[in-house]
Amino acid sequence: MTAKNATESIETVRLLSPASAAKYLGVSVYFLRESRRGLTRTPAPRFIRFGRSVRYDIKDLDRWIEENRQDPGFTYTPENN
């Protein structure tokens, strides 16, 4: 097995660790941990628990991004200024 085969890129891995998921989402590991506990205003992305280990399915992360997308309530136009 080559080193290239042994280390898959983030795009080919289906289940991500909290650190990798945080990097993928652009949030902190702390935010993910606190949101899993229900201590943030934004609900946590779906996660999988294997004993004490937590993993995130990349498809669930993509779904979470779409579910939390915000449309601006105000669109700037020169007339509004």
Backbone as XML, in Angstrom:
<?xml version="1.0"?>
<chain id="A" units="angstrom">
  <residue number="1" name="MET">
    <atom name="N" x="0.850" y="-1.180" z="0.000"/>
    <atom name="CA" x="0.000" y="0.000" z="0.000"/>
    <atom name="C" x="0.888" y="1.234" z="0.000"/>
  </residue>
  <residue number="2" name="THR">
    <atom name="N" x="0.597" y="2.162" z="-0.860"/>
    <atom name="CA" x="1.387" y="3.384" z="-0.935"/>
    <atom name="C" x="0.859" y="4.407" z="0.063"/>
  </residue>
  <residue number="3" name="ALA">
    <atom name="N" x="1.687" y="5.399" z="0.332"/>
    <atom name="CA" x="1.278" y="6.458" z="1.257"/>
    <atom name="C" x="0.076" y="7.213" z="0.710"/>
  </residue>
  <residue number="4" name="LYS">
    <atom name="N" x="0.011" y="7.352" z="-0.612"/>
    <atom name="CA" x="-1.118" y="8.061" z="-1.224"/>
    <atom name="C" x="-2.422" y="7.318" z="-0.966"/>
  </residue>
  <residue number="5" name="ASN">
    <atom name="N" x="-2.409" y="5.983" z="-1.070"/>
    <atom name="CA" x="-3.614" y="5.195" z="-0.807"/>
    <atom name="C" x="-3.976" y="5.210" z="0.671"/>
  </residue>
  <residue number="6" name="ALA">
    <atom name="N" x="-2.973" y="5.271" z="1.530"/>
    <atom name="CA" x="-3.220" y="5.210" z="2.968"/>
    <atom name="C" x="-3.827" y="6.500" z="3.503"/>
  </residue>
  <residue number="7" name="THR">
    <atom name="N" x="-3.500" y="7.615" z="2.889"/>
    <atom name="CA" x="-4.026" y="8.895" z="3.366"/>
    <atom name="C" x="-4.972" y="9.459" z="2.327"/>
  </residue>
  <residue number="8" name="GLU">
    <atom name="N" x="-6.246" y="9.220" z="2.558"/>
    <atom name="CA" x="-7.266" y="9.715" z="1.630"/>
    <atom name="C" x="-7.514" y="11.190" z="1.884"/>
  </residue>
  <residue number="9" name="SER">
    <atom name="N" x="-7.888" y="11.905" z="0.853"/>
    <atom name="CA" x="-8.212" y="13.317" z="1.023"/>
    <atom name="C" x="-9.581" y="13.447" z="1.683"/>
  </residue>
  <residue number="10" name="ILE">
    <atom name="N" x="-9.869" y="14.615" z="2.211"/>
    <atom name="CA" x="-11.134" y="14.854" z="2.917"/>
    <atom name="C" x="-12.342" y="14.628" z="2.006"/>
  </residue>
  <residue number="11" name="GLU">
    <atom name="N" x="-12.169" y="14.808" z="0.692"/>
    <atom name="CA" x="-13.289" y="14.632" z="-0.229"/>
    <atom name="C" x="-13.686" y="13.171" z="-0.393"/>
  </residue>
  <residue number="12" name="THR">
    <atom name="N" x="-12.772" y="12.230" z="-0.158"/>
    <atom name="CA" x="-13.088" y="10.823" z="-0.364"/>
    <atom name="C" x="-13.481" y="10.111" z="0.928"/>
  </residue>
  <residue number="13" name="VAL">
    <atom name="N" x="-13.337" y="10.754" z="2.062"/>
    <atom name="CA" x="-13.695" y="10.156" z="3.346"/>
    <atom name="C" x="-15.150" y="10.480" z="3.632"/>
  </residue>
  <residue number="14" name="ARG">
    <atom name="N" x="-15.920" y="9.471" z="4.003"/>
    <atom name="CA" x="-17.345" y="9.713" z="4.264"/>
    <atom name="C" x="-17.586" y="10.190" z="5.684"/>
  </residue>
  <residue number="15" name="LEU">
    <atom name="N" x="-16.941" y="9.571" z="6.675"/>
    <atom name="CA" x="-17.143" y="9.944" z="8.069"/>
    <atom name="C" x="-15.953" y="10.755" z="8.551"/>
  </residue>
  <residue number="16" name="LEU">
    <atom name="N" x="-16.242" y="11.939" z="9.082"/>
    <atom name="CA" x="-15.196" y="12.845" z="9.521"/>
    <atom name="C" x="-15.158" y="12.942" z="11.034"/>
  </residue>
  <residue number="17" name="SER">
    <atom name="N" x="-13.965" y="13.103" z="11.577"/>
    <atom name="CA" x="-13.798" y="13.367" z="13.003"/>
    <atom name="C" x="-14.318" y="14.778" z="13.289"/>
  </residue>
  <residue number="18" name="PRO">
    <atom name="N" x="-14.550" y="15.098" z="14.561"/>
    <atom name="CA" x="-14.977" y="16.466" z="14.877"/>
    <atom name="C" x="-13.991" y="17.529" z="14.377"/>
  </residue>
  <residue number="19" name="ALA">
    <atom name="N" x="-12.695" y="17.268" z="14.449"/>
    <atom name="CA" x="-11.701" y="18.239" z="13.972"/>
    <atom name="C" x="-11.812" y="18.431" z="12.464"/>
  </residue>
  <residue number="20" name="SER">
    <atom name="N" x="-11.957" y="17.343" z="11.730"/>
    <atom name="CA" x="-12.087" y="17.452" z="10.272"/>
    <atom name="C" x="-13.417" y="18.083" z="9.885"/>
  </residue>
  <residue number="21" name="ALA">
    <atom name="N" x="-14.485" y="17.748" z="10.604"/>
    <atom name="CA" x="-15.795" y="18.336" z="10.328"/>
    <atom name="C" x="-15.775" y="19.835" z="10.593"/>
  </residue>
  <residue number="22" name="ALA">
    <atom name="N" x="-15.130" y="20.241" z="11.679"/>
    <atom name="CA" x="-15.032" y="21.662" z="11.998"/>
    <atom name="C" x="-14.276" y="22.406" z="10.900"/>
  </residue>
  <residue number="23" name="LYS">
    <atom name="N" x="-13.205" y="21.815" z="10.428"/>
    <atom name="CA" x="-12.440" y="22.433" z="9.346"/>
    <atom name="C" x="-13.287" y="22.521" z="8.075"/>
  </residue>
  <residue number="24" name="TYR">
    <atom name="N" x="-14.015" y="21.461" z="7.762"/>
    <atom name="CA" x="-14.874" y="21.431" z="6.577"/>
    <atom name="C" x="-15.942" y="22.519" z="6.639"/>
  </residue>
  <residue number="25" name="LEU">
    <atom name="N" x="-16.525" y="22.727" z="7.834"/>
    <atom name="CA" x="-17.601" y="23.698" z="8.005"/>
    <atom name="C" x="-17.096" y="25.118" z="8.258"/>
  </residue>
  <residue number="26" name="GLY">
    <atom name="N" x="-15.842" y="25.246" z="8.656"/>
    <atom name="CA" x="-15.318" y="26.562" z="8.994"/>
    <atom name="C" x="-15.763" y="27.032" z="10.363"/>
  </residue>
  <residue number="27" name="VAL">
    <atom name="N" x="-15.980" y="26.096" z="11.274"/>
    <atom name="CA" x="-16.350" y="26.418" z="12.648"/>
    <atom name="C" x="-15.337" y="25.774" z="13.583"/>
  </residue>
  <residue number="28" name="SER">
    <atom name="N" x="-15.455" y="26.031" z="14.854"/>
    <atom name="CA" x="-14.523" y="25.441" z="15.819"/>
    <atom name="C" x="-15.024" y="24.084" z="16.305"/>
  </residue>
  <residue number="29" name="VAL">
    <atom name="N" x="-14.097" y="23.284" z="16.783"/>
    <atom name="CA" x="-14.448" y="22.002" z="17.406"/>
    <atom name="C" x="-15.313" y="22.278" z="18.640"/>
  </residue>
  <residue number="30" name="TYR">
    <atom name="N" x="-14.997" y="23.356" z="19.348"/>
    <atom name="CA" x="-15.774" y="23.753" z="20.519"/>
    <atom name="C" x="-17.236" y="23.994" z="20.139"/>
  </residue>
  <residue number="31" name="PHE">
    <atom name="N" x="-17.475" y="24.698" z="19.020"/>
    <atom name="CA" x="-18.847" y="24.940" z="18.574"/>
    <atom name="C" x="-19.568" y="23.615" z="18.328"/>
  </residue>
  <residue number="32" name="LEU">
    <atom name="N" x="-18.920" y="22.671" z="17.651"/>
    <atom name="CA" x="-19.568" y="21.379" z="17.379"/>
    <atom name="C" x="-19.902" y="20.651" z="18.678"/>
  </residue>
  <residue number="33" name="ARG">
    <atom name="N" x="-18.966" y="20.656" z="19.618"/>
    <atom name="CA" x="-19.208" y="19.971" z="20.895"/>
    <atom name="C" x="-20.364" y="20.625" z="21.644"/>
  </residue>
  <residue number="34" name="GLU">
    <atom name="N" x="-20.355" y="21.944" z="21.723"/>
    <atom name="CA" x="-21.413" y="22.637" z="22.449"/>
    <atom name="C" x="-22.763" y="22.501" z="21.746"/>
  </residue>
  <residue number="35" name="SER">
    <atom name="N" x="-22.773" y="22.496" z="20.425"/>
    <atom name="CA" x="-24.047" y="22.343" z="19.707"/>
    <atom name="C" x="-24.600" y="20.930" z="19.876"/>
  </residue>
  <residue number="36" name="ARG">
    <atom name="N" x="-23.727" y="19.936" z="19.967"/>
    <atom name="CA" x="-24.209" y="18.570" z="20.248"/>
    <atom name="C" x="-24.897" y="18.513" z="21.605"/>
  </residue>
  <residue number="37" name="ARG">
    <atom name="N" x="-24.441" y="19.314" z="22.536"/>
    <atom name="CA" x="-25.028" y="19.363" z="23.878"/>
    <atom name="C" x="-26.268" y="20.246" z="23.945"/>
  </residue>
  <residue number="38" name="GLY">
    <atom name="N" x="-26.577" y="20.932" z="22.853"/>
    <atom name="CA" x="-27.741" y="21.818" z="22.825"/>
    <atom name="C" x="-27.484" y="23.164" z="23.466"/>
  </residue>
  <residue number="39" name="LEU">
    <atom name="N" x="-26.220" y="23.579" z="23.542"/>
    <atom name="CA" x="-25.869" y="24.820" z="24.227"/>
    <atom name="C" x="-25.615" y="25.993" z="23.280"/>
  </residue>
  <residue number="40" name="THR">
    <atom name="N" x="-25.980" y="25.842" z="22.019"/>
    <atom name="CA" x="-25.829" y="26.943" z="21.057"/>
    <atom name="C" x="-27.184" y="27.251" z="20.446"/>
  </residue>
  <residue number="41" name="ARG">
    <atom name="N" x="-27.305" y="28.435" z="19.860"/>
    <atom name="CA" x="-28.559" y="28.801" z="19.198"/>
    <atom name="C" x="-28.780" y="27.984" z="17.931"/>
  </residue>
  <residue number="42" name="THR">
    <atom name="N" x="-27.695" y="27.610" z="17.281"/>
    <atom name="CA" x="-27.786" y="26.819" z="16.049"/>
    <atom name="C" x="-27.724" y="25.341" z="16.412"/>
  </residue>
  <residue number="43" name="PRO">
    <atom name="N" x="-28.705" y="24.543" z="15.990"/>
    <atom name="CA" x="-28.651" y="23.116" z="16.302"/>
    <atom name="C" x="-27.464" y="22.446" z="15.617"/>
  </residue>
  <residue number="44" name="ALA">
    <atom name="N" x="-27.002" y="21.389" z="16.234"/>
    <atom name="CA" x="-25.835" y="20.654" z="15.724"/>
    <atom name="C" x="-26.164" y="19.919" z="14.434"/>
  </residue>
  <residue number="45" name="PRO">
    <atom name="N" x="-25.158" y="19.733" z="13.587"/>
    <atom name="CA" x="-25.353" y="18.823" z="12.460"/>
    <atom name="C" x="-25.553" y="17.400" z="12.998"/>
  </residue>
  <residue number="46" name="ARG">
    <atom name="N" x="-26.231" y="16.575" z="12.236"/>
    <atom name="CA" x="-26.401" y="15.173" z="12.653"/>
    <atom name="C" x="-25.028" y="14.546" z="12.837"/>
  </residue>
  <residue number="47" name="PHE">
    <atom name="N" x="-24.915" y="13.677" z="13.824"/>
    <atom name="CA" x="-23.644" y="13.014" z="14.079"/>
    <atom name="C" x="-23.880" y="11.558" z="14.442"/>
  </residue>
  <residue number="48" name="ILE">
    <atom name="N" x="-22.815" y="10.793" z="14.399"/>
    <atom name="CA" x="-22.859" y="9.362" z="14.697"/>
    <atom name="C" x="-21.941" y="9.126" z="15.872"/>
  </residue>
  <residue number="49" name="ARG">
    <atom name="N" x="-22.422" y="8.367" z="16.851"/>
    <atom name="CA" x="-21.597" y="8.057" z="18.016"/>
    <atom name="C" x="-21.264" y="6.568" z="18.011"/>
  </residue>
  <residue number="50" name="PHE">
    <atom name="N" x="-19.973" y="6.279" z="18.112"/>
    <atom name="CA" x="-19.472" y="4.913" z="18.269"/>
    <atom name="C" x="-18.816" y="4.863" z="19.640"/>
  </residue>
  <residue number="51" name="GLY">
    <atom name="N" x="-19.563" y="4.440" z="20.646"/>
    <atom name="CA" x="-19.024" y="4.486" z="22.005"/>
    <atom name="C" x="-18.798" y="5.937" z="22.392"/>
  </residue>
  <residue number="52" name="ARG">
    <atom name="N" x="-17.537" y="6.288" z="22.671"/>
    <atom name="CA" x="-17.202" y="7.673" z="23.009"/>
    <atom name="C" x="-16.765" y="8.479" z="21.792"/>
  </residue>
  <residue number="53" name="SER">
    <atom name="N" x="-16.634" y="7.827" z="20.670"/>
    <atom name="CA" x="-16.167" y="8.481" z="19.447"/>
    <atom name="C" x="-17.342" y="9.098" z="18.682"/>
  </residue>
  <residue number="54" name="VAL">
    <atom name="N" x="-17.136" y="10.314" z="18.182"/>
    <atom name="CA" x="-18.158" y="11.024" z="17.405"/>
    <atom name="C" x="-17.633" y="11.190" z="15.988"/>
  </residue>
  <residue number="55" name="ARG">
    <atom name="N" x="-18.496" y="10.938" z="15.021"/>
    <atom name="CA" x="-18.155" y="11.135" z="13.613"/>
    <atom name="C" x="-19.305" y="11.849" z="12.927"/>
  </residue>
  <residue number="56" name="TYR">
    <atom name="N" x="-18.964" y="12.571" z="11.856"/>
    <atom name="CA" x="-19.940" y="13.303" z="11.067"/>
    <atom name="C" x="-19.906" y="12.787" z="9.640"/>
  </residue>
  <residue number="57" name="ASP">
    <atom name="N" x="-21.076" y="12.446" z="9.119"/>
    <atom name="CA" x="-21.197" y="12.042" z="7.717"/>
    <atom name="C" x="-21.147" y="13.305" z="6.873"/>
  </residue>
  <residue number="58" name="ILE">
    <atom name="N" x="-20.302" y="13.313" z="5.880"/>
    <atom name="CA" x="-20.119" y="14.508" z="5.058"/>
    <atom name="C" x="-21.421" y="14.921" z="4.364"/>
  </residue>
  <residue number="59" name="LYS">
    <atom name="N" x="-22.281" y="13.953" z="4.051"/>
    <atom name="CA" x="-23.581" y="14.280" z="3.445"/>
    <atom name="C" x="-24.457" y="15.039" z="4.434"/>
  </residue>
  <residue number="60" name="ASP">
    <atom name="N" x="-24.397" y="14.666" z="5.711"/>
    <atom name="CA" x="-25.153" y="15.383" z="6.738"/>
    <atom name="C" x="-24.620" y="16.795" z="6.932"/>
  </residue>
  <residue number="61" name="LEU">
    <atom name="N" x="-23.311" y="16.970" z="6.803"/>
    <atom name="CA" x="-22.729" y="18.306" z="6.925"/>
    <atom name="C" x="-23.192" y="19.202" z="5.786"/>
  </residue>
  <residue number="62" name="ASP">
    <atom name="N" x="-23.214" y="18.643" z="4.584"/>
    <atom name="CA" x="-23.702" y="19.423" z="3.436"/>
    <atom name="C" x="-25.168" y="19.792" z="3.610"/>
  </residue>
  <residue number="63" name="ARG">
    <atom name="N" x="-25.967" y="18.866" z="4.123"/>
    <atom name="CA" x="-27.391" y="19.131" z="4.378"/>
    <atom name="C" x="-27.545" y="20.215" z="5.445"/>
  </residue>
  <residue number="64" name="TRP">
    <atom name="N" x="-26.718" y="20.153" z="6.492"/>
    <atom name="CA" x="-26.766" y="21.136" z="7.578"/>
    <atom name="C" x="-26.440" y="22.529" z="7.047"/>
  </residue>
  <residue number="65" name="ILE">
    <atom name="N" x="-25.483" y="22.617" z="6.139"/>
    <atom name="CA" x="-25.137" y="23.903" z="5.529"/>
    <atom name="C" x="-26.356" y="24.473" z="4.806"/>
  </residue>
  <residue number="66" name="GLU">
    <atom name="N" x="-27.016" y="23.649" z="4.008"/>
    <atom name="CA" x="-28.182" y="24.110" z="3.257"/>
    <atom name="C" x="-29.335" y="24.502" z="4.181"/>
  </residue>
  <residue number="67" name="GLU">
    <atom name="N" x="-29.552" y="23.734" z="5.244"/>
    <atom name="CA" x="-30.637" y="24.032" z="6.175"/>
    <atom name="C" x="-30.413" y="25.335" z="6.934"/>
  </residue>
  <residue number="68" name="ASN">
    <atom name="N" x="-29.168" y="25.723" z="7.105"/>
    <atom name="CA" x="-28.851" y="26.928" z="7.871"/>
    <atom name="C" x="-28.505" y="28.116" z="6.988"/>
  </residue>
  <residue number="69" name="ARG">
    <atom name="N" x="-28.687" y="27.970" z="5.698"/>
    <atom name="CA" x="-28.438" y="29.086" z="4.773"/>
    <atom name="C" x="-29.474" y="30.175" z="5.038"/>
  </residue>
  <residue number="70" name="GLN">
    <atom name="N" x="-29.016" y="31.411" z="5.109"/>
    <atom name="CA" x="-29.895" y="32.548" z="5.391"/>
    <atom name="C" x="-30.002" y="33.432" z="4.159"/>
  </residue>
  <residue number="71" name="ASP">
    <atom name="N" x="-31.218" y="33.812" z="3.822"/>
    <atom name="CA" x="-31.430" y="34.805" z="2.785"/>
    <atom name="C" x="-31.437" y="36.165" z="3.461"/>
  </residue>
  <residue number="72" name="PRO">
    <atom name="N" x="-30.763" y="37.125" z="2.883"/>
    <atom name="CA" x="-30.744" y="38.442" z="3.524"/>
    <atom name="C" x="-32.141" y="39.058" z="3.520"/>
  </residue>
  <residue number="73" name="GLY">
    <atom name="N" x="-32.487" y="39.701" z="4.601"/>
    <atom name="CA" x="-33.781" y="40.367" z="4.680"/>
    <atom name="C" x="-33.759" y="41.733" z="4.036"/>
  </residue>
  <residue number="74" name="PHE">
    <atom name="N" x="-32.572" y="42.214" z="3.741"/>
    <atom name="CA" x="-32.430" y="43.543" z="3.170"/>
    <atom name="C" x="-31.397" y="43.476" z="2.063"/>
  </residue>
  <residue number="75" name="THR">
    <atom name="N" x="-31.754" y="43.938" z="0.907"/>
    <atom name="CA" x="-30.836" y="43.977" z="-0.219"/>
    <atom name="C" x="-30.471" y="45.424" z="-0.483"/>
  </residue>
  <residue number="76" name="TYR">
    <atom name="N" x="-29.179" y="45.689" z="-0.521"/>
    <atom name="CA" x="-28.720" y="47.061" z="-0.747"/>
    <atom name="C" x="-28.960" y="47.486" z="-2.173"/>
  </residue>
  <residue number="77" name="THR">
    <atom name="N" x="-29.559" y="48.626" z="-2.304"/>
    <atom name="CA" x="-29.659" y="49.320" z="-3.603"/>
    <atom name="C" x="-29.325" y="50.774" z="-3.342"/>
  </residue>
  <residue number="78" name="PRO">
    <atom name="N" x="-28.825" y="51.485" z="-4.335"/>
    <atom name="CA" x="-28.479" y="52.897" z="-4.108"/>
    <atom name="C" x="-29.671" y="53.722" z="-3.637"/>
  </residue>
  <residue number="79" name="GLU">
    <atom name="N" x="-30.880" y="53.363" z="-3.998"/>
    <atom name="CA" x="-32.063" y="54.121" z="-3.580"/>
    <atom name="C" x="-32.315" y="53.985" z="-2.076"/>
  </residue>
  <residue number="80" name="ASN">
    <atom name="N" x="-31.871" y="52.876" z="-1.471"/>
    <atom name="CA" x="-32.083" y="52.647" z="-0.041"/>
    <atom name="C" x="-31.128" y="53.448" z="0.824"/>
  </residue>
  <residue number="81" name="ASN">
    <atom name="N" x="-30.106" y="53.996" z="0.253"/>
    <atom name="CA" x="-29.088" y="54.693" z="1.013"/>
    <atom name="C" x="-29.497" y="56.072" z="1.401"/>
  </residue>
</chain>
